[in-house]
Structures are given as C-alpha cells and as structure tokens.
Amino acid sequence: MDRQKLGKKIKLARIELDLNQTQLAKKINAKQKSISRYETGTSLPSIETLVKIAKILKKPAGYFLDEQEKEE
C-alpha cells in the first residue's frame, strides 16, 4: 500500500467535507497529530481507524485502499 496515496485520499476527502484535521480527529477519537501523520504518509492508520475515517468522510473503506488511479 502506498502511504502517500492513502494520505492524499484522506486529505482530499476531508477537505471535500470542509473538515480540518482537529475536527476529523475528534470524530474518530484520535489526536490531530495522528491525522497529520496519516495524511503525510508518515504512518498508516489501523484497519479499524481507517473504517472510522471512511465512515466520517462518507466514503467506502475500499476507496482509500484502491491502488488504481481514477485519472487513467
């Protein structure tokens, strides 16, 4: 799994819903710093955390795991 691509998808989905990192972190009971690390690719969220993020960001979990580029 490409950490950078996953992070970009999380960030884009978060921005689409007009949420900042702190707001997303509160909704999934995490720290803002964790969200920042996910978005920059410094660390990967656990599957459980990714499912929570997907639910809040109104995307299927598979959206974040899909390695295919939609722009092809």
N, C-alpha and C positions, 0 to 999 in steps of 0.2 A: 504494500500500500504506500502510495506517495503522500508523505506527510504534508508537503507544500500544497498539493492539490486539495487534499481534505481540508486544510486550514482555509484556503481561499473560498471553498464552497461554504464553509461555516460562516465566514465573514460576510460573503455576499448575501446569503440567506438572512443573516442577522440584520444587515443594512436594509434589505427589502422590507423588513417589518419595522424599520425605524427604531431598533433597539440598540442601546450601547452595550458594551461588554459587561458593565456592572449590572444592568437590568437582566441580561441573559443569565449571568452568574446567580443572581438572587432567585430566579425562577427555577433553576436546577439545583439549588442549594450547594453552590460551589463558590470559589473565590474568583474575582475578576482576573487575577493573575493567571489562573488556570485557563480561562477563556483566551487570554492573550497568547499563552503558550500553544494552545491548540491552533489558533489562527496563524501563528507564525511558523508552525511546523516544528517547534521545539520539543513538543511532546504530543502523544496521541491519547485521546480520551478512551476510557474503557468502553466496552460494548454497551454496558448499562448506561453510562454517561452519554454516549452517542445517541442512544434511543431517546433519552430525555431531551437532548438538544434538538433532535429531529422533531419530536412532538411539539416543543415550544415554537420551533421555526416553521411548523406546518409543512414539513417535507417527509417523504418516506425515508426510513433509515438507509435504504439502498441508494438513495440519491447521493449520499455522502461517500458511499463505498464504491460507487461506479467509477471504474478507471477510464471508461470511454469519454472522449471529448465530444461534446454535443455540437461543436462548431465544424466538424468534418464535412 
